[in-house]
Amino acid sequence: MAGISRRSVLRTSVGAVTAASYSRILGANERVQVAVIGTGARGAGYVRSLRSNTSVTVTGLCDIYGRKVEAARQFAPEAAVFSDHRRVLDMKNLDAVFITTPDHWHVPISLDAVSAGKDVYCEK
């Protein structure tokens, strides 16, 4: 046991655990799949901004107003379109949501998204 200290054992163990944990992270080296819930002026702005980010793909758009969601779809033609945010949250390949709805919808939609295991970006 000469030359083996408690610290060296801990350092080696922590390094192995960290490397093993990192390899199990889903999507660590893949594009982040996001949806925008609420495609008014603010949401459409995010859709336009996100398309220039090479590590993000907009896979879902949601709004109760068909004209707004279709206008936003010009910037993310591959995105699925929904009128109910719960259907967006059912998407298995979805990593995160941008919530850009009116203020009174922020909490219920955020809670639904977190319950569905999605990351949430919501202003205010």
Disulfide bonds with the S-S distance in Angstrom:
none
